Amino acid sequence: MRMTLMIGAVLLSAAPAMAGNRLIAAGQRTVVAKSTLAITPAIEWNKLGARPGRNAETWTLDGDALNDVTFYGGIVAGKTLFTEIDKRNKPLPKVSATMLITDIPVLFETSYRIALGTPLMSIDSVEPAVFAGAKGVRFTYSFTKQGEDVHRRGEAQAAMIKGALYMITFEAPTLHYFDKSIAAYRQLADSAAF
């Protein structure tokens, strides 16, 4: 009885740490980022409760510091990718309804430089791609967060659809986790549909 009470207390004390997180089952078609964009994962993912922006959400396999996929769903003109932290002194760039697909990596890079406070961010490649059935862009990037020595790589796919930005990004440390999880990310990106 005493052991049962102790286990119950431990589980209850752990609940706030997991608040808002949930498991996305393999094969479960899921609408993401408060939009109409849907994803069908081939494996289980963990959806994190914290959101980087109003129309964004993050999924992970091993923890967001080790691999994360972020979905940006229908970011309309005049809005930013992330929640503004210092709008007055360090405003984030805004989406424009007339953006070209080649403008998307620049918007992303500038947003990361400001939001992460790091000059150590680069777009490494850009190429045309089909994303969620629309003409879009695929790009790779690398960065190091300020105050960290961990070098991270990322890959993204995006498109402007009806004047709004839809994008999926994946990033992980270059050591082990990027190569371990890139195929799982690509499967998610390939499943994107409305």
C-alpha positions as CSV (number, residue, x, y, z in Angstrom):
1,M,0.0,0.0,0.0
2,R,2.8,2.4,1.0
3,M,4.6,1.7,-2.3
4,T,1.5,2.3,-4.3
5,L,1.0,5.7,-2.6
6,M,4.7,6.6,-3.3
7,I,4.4,5.7,-7.0
8,G,1.1,7.7,-7.2
9,A,2.8,10.7,-5.6
10,V,5.7,10.5,-8.1
11,L,3.4,10.3,-11.0
12,L,1.3,13.2,-9.8
13,S,4.4,15.3,-9.3
14,A,5.6,14.5,-12.9
15,A,2.3,15.6,-14.5
16,P,3.1,19.4,-14.7
17,A,6.3,18.6,-16.6
18,M,4.3,16.8,-19.2
19,A,1.4,19.2,-19.3
20,G,0.2,19.9,-22.8
21,N,2.5,17.2,-24.4
22,R,0.8,14.3,-26.2
23,L,1.7,11.3,-28.3
24,I,0.8,11.4,-32.0
25,A,0.3,7.8,-33.1
26,A,1.7,6.3,-36.2
27,G,-0.7,6.5,-39.1
28,Q,-2.9,9.1,-37.4
29,R,-3.7,12.0,-39.8
30,T,-3.2,15.1,-37.7
31,V,-4.0,18.7,-38.4
32,V,-1.1,20.9,-37.3
33,A,-0.3,24.4,-36.2
34,K,-3.9,25.7,-35.9
35,S,-4.3,25.4,-39.7
36,T,-5.8,23.1,-42.3
37,L,-2.4,21.4,-43.1
38,A,-2.4,17.8,-42.1
39,I,0.4,15.3,-41.5
40,T,0.3,11.5,-41.3
41,P,3.4,10.2,-39.4
42,A,4.7,6.7,-40.1
43,I,6.1,6.4,-36.6
44,E,5.0,7.8,-33.2
45,W,6.0,11.4,-32.4
46,N,5.7,13.6,-29.3
47,K,3.8,16.8,-29.7
48,L,5.1,19.5,-27.3
49,G,2.7,21.7,-25.5
50,A,4.8,24.8,-25.8
51,R,4.4,26.7,-29.1
52,P,7.1,28.9,-30.7
53,G,4.4,31.1,-32.3
54,R,0.7,31.4,-32.6
55,N,0.4,29.2,-35.7
56,A,3.2,26.9,-35.0
57,E,3.8,23.7,-33.1
58,T,6.8,21.4,-32.4
59,W,7.1,17.6,-32.4
60,T,10.1,15.5,-31.3
61,L,11.3,12.0,-31.1
62,D,13.9,12.2,-28.4
63,G,13.4,15.7,-26.9
64,D,13.4,19.1,-28.6
65,A,17.1,19.7,-27.9
66,L,18.0,16.5,-29.8
67,N,15.6,16.6,-32.7
68,D,12.6,18.8,-33.4
69,V,10.2,19.3,-36.2
70,T,8.3,22.6,-36.2
71,F,5.2,23.2,-38.3
72,Y,4.2,26.7,-39.3
73,G,0.6,26.7,-40.5
74,G,-0.8,29.5,-42.6
75,I,1.2,32.4,-41.3
76,V,-0.6,35.4,-42.9
77,A,0.8,38.7,-44.1
78,G,2.0,41.0,-41.3
79,K,2.7,38.1,-38.8
80,T,6.0,36.7,-37.6
81,L,7.2,33.1,-37.4
82,F,7.8,33.3,-33.7
83,T,6.2,35.2,-30.8
84,E,7.8,38.6,-30.5
85,I,10.1,38.9,-27.5
86,D,11.4,42.5,-27.9
87,K,9.2,44.1,-30.6
88,R,10.5,47.6,-30.0
89,N,14.3,46.9,-30.0
90,K,14.6,43.7,-32.0
91,P,11.5,43.3,-34.2
92,L,11.1,40.0,-36.1
93,P,10.6,40.1,-39.9
94,K,7.0,39.7,-41.1
95,V,5.5,37.5,-43.7
96,S,4.4,39.2,-46.9
97,A,1.5,37.9,-49.0
98,T,3.6,38.7,-52.1
99,M,6.8,36.8,-50.9
100,L,8.5,34.7,-53.5
101,I,9.5,31.2,-52.5
102,T,13.2,32.4,-52.6
103,D,12.3,34.9,-49.9
104,I,11.3,32.2,-47.4
105,P,14.8,31.1,-46.5
106,V,15.8,34.7,-45.9
107,L,12.8,35.3,-43.7
108,F,13.7,32.2,-41.7
109,E,17.4,33.0,-41.3
110,T,16.7,36.6,-40.2
111,S,14.0,35.4,-37.7
112,Y,16.4,32.8,-36.3
113,R,19.3,35.3,-36.0
114,I,17.1,37.7,-34.0
115,A,15.1,35.1,-32.0
116,L,18.2,33.1,-31.0
117,G,20.4,36.1,-30.7
118,T,23.1,34.4,-32.8
119,P,25.2,35.5,-35.7
120,L,26.1,31.8,-36.2
121,M,23.3,31.0,-38.7
122,S,23.6,30.2,-42.4
123,I,21.4,29.0,-45.2
124,D,23.5,26.2,-46.9
125,S,21.4,25.3,-49.9
126,V,18.1,26.3,-51.6
127,E,16.2,24.4,-54.3
128,P,12.7,24.3,-55.7
129,A,10.4,21.6,-54.3
130,V,6.8,20.7,-54.2
131,F,5.3,21.1,-50.7
132,A,1.8,20.1,-49.8
133,G,0.9,20.0,-53.5
134,A,2.2,23.6,-54.2
135,K,5.3,25.0,-55.8
136,G,7.7,25.6,-52.9
137,V,11.2,25.5,-51.7
138,R,13.5,23.1,-49.8
139,F,16.5,24.6,-48.0
140,T,19.1,23.4,-45.5
141,Y,20.6,25.5,-42.8
142,S,23.1,25.3,-39.9
143,F,23.4,27.2,-36.7
144,T,24.8,27.4,-33.2
145,K,22.7,28.9,-30.4
146,Q,24.3,31.7,-28.4
147,G,26.1,30.3,-25.4
148,E,26.3,26.8,-26.7
149,D,28.9,24.7,-28.5
150,V,26.5,22.3,-30.2
151,H,26.5,22.7,-33.9
152,R,23.0,22.0,-35.4
153,R,21.8,21.3,-39.0
154,G,18.4,21.8,-40.3
155,E,16.2,21.2,-43.3
156,A,13.0,22.9,-44.3
157,Q,10.2,22.7,-46.9
158,A,7.8,25.6,-47.4
159,A,5.4,27.2,-49.8
160,M,3.2,30.3,-50.1
161,I,-0.4,29.1,-50.5
162,K,-3.2,31.5,-50.9
163,G,-1.0,34.3,-49.5
164,A,0.0,32.5,-46.4
165,L,3.2,30.7,-45.4
166,Y,3.2,27.0,-44.7
167,M,6.5,25.4,-43.6
168,I,8.0,22.4,-41.9
169,T,11.5,22.6,-40.4
170,F,13.7,19.9,-38.9
171,E,16.8,20.4,-36.8
172,A,19.1,18.4,-34.7
173,P,22.7,18.3,-33.5
174,T,25.1,17.3,-36.3
175,L,26.6,14.7,-34.1
176,H,24.4,11.6,-34.4
177,Y,20.8,13.0,-34.1
178,F,20.5,14.8,-37.5
179,D,21.4,11.6,-39.5
180,K,19.3,9.4,-37.1
181,S,16.1,11.4,-37.6
182,I,16.2,13.1,-41.0
183,A,14.3,10.2,-42.8
184,A,11.5,10.5,-40.2
185,Y,11.3,14.2,-40.9
186,R,11.2,13.8,-44.6
187,Q,8.4,11.3,-44.3
188,L,6.4,13.9,-42.4
189,A,7.1,16.6,-45.0
190,D,6.2,14.3,-47.8
191,S,2.8,13.5,-46.1
192,A,1.8,17.2,-45.8
193,A,-1.6,17.8,-47.4
194,F,-4.7,19.8,-47.1
